[in-house]
Amino acid sequence: MTTPTETDLTTEQRSRYARHLLLPEVGLAGQRRLLRSRVLVIGAGGLGSPVLTYLAAAGVGTIGIVDDDTVDLTNLQRQVVHRTADVGRLKTESAAERLAAINPGVRTVLHSVRLTAETVWDLLEGYDVVVDGTDNFATRYLLGDACALRGLPYVWAALFRFDAALSVFDATTGPCYRCVHPVPPAPGSVPSCAEGGVLGAMAGVVGAAQATEALKLLLGVGRPLVGRLATFDALDGEWRYVTVAKNPGCALCGPRATILSRADVADAWVEACSVDAPAPTAGHVRPVDLALYLSSRPGTVLLDVRSQDEAAIVSIPGSTLLPLPDLLDDPGVVAQDRPVVVVCRSGARSARAADALRAAGHPDVAELAGGVLRWVSDVAPDQPTY
Ligand SMILES: [Zn+2]
């Protein structure tokens, strides 16, 4: 027996959640349960937007938001939790403000940090369900591994162009992420949405499906997508389902598991991280890979070796200018403890600069293939060329 003062919904809540209260599968008990629930959403982006919005509207009492990124104009095509006025703000803050406007009765906990093998354990603390709205393999393996060791259900999805996949991994009752994806794909072999594009509305379809799975798990109703993998082909308008089973050879949840501790998870994460870093081909990074390359190798210096006059016409954001003659004078001026990607107009000067840096002993130098000209044509067609 619980006392009415603790559990009864207020008049406002009875109105707000009236359509839930009418469902026998939810009702008063289910709504109270949602209000006591805690869901951690990784990424306030394309998938995270519908996930966060629907969980807040549904009255999930505590919603944790993990994202260390800021809102960019290119996000707004699909990340509908943010507005144009939010460009430049932390995604966590922008999303939390929108959720508070939708449902002030929901508490948001902002984790404006990068998800790593170090931060993941504190982040998962106290949550009932984890929903992954990110777009990279390292995060999926890390969350899959950490959730399995913690016994938490992991609501996973992936988007690419017009295709999507969705499942719930719960090693206590079914396969884990690793059962289905035993080893990370080869580095650079899987294009990301940043390279291949994605139809924005797809994120709405699949994110809403993730929110539905999370609510089913919290309410304990229906048949969650554990042991089943749903795929959605938007061009055909078709959902398909594949049964996925526990893999007896699974390194995480099989009888001969090798990923057993936090240290094992950290090692496996480092291995998976290399997938998201596009491998430079013979020391060259393609312009379409540049953003991902830089974000997956924090601290990388983008070194522009053109002249000041050229840089004034067009420059890649975040680049540091060091004209080639100055660099050749003293290659030692470039610190050797950070990776370098050298940029020039079309690739000739960057090759000379890279040679000089390598000759000076720099251990990690790559060149931007095709230089600023190819960056403009492939990545930033609105920028001037010369
Ligand atoms: Zn497994």
Boltz pocket constraint, residues with backbone or C-beta under 6 A from the ligand:
constraints:
  - pocket:
      binder: B
      contacts: [[A, 171], [A, 174], [A, 175], [A, 176], [A, 177], [A, 178], [A, 179], [A, 180], [A, 246], [A, 247], [A, 250], [A, 251], [A, 252], [A, 253], [A, 254]]
      max_distance: 6.0
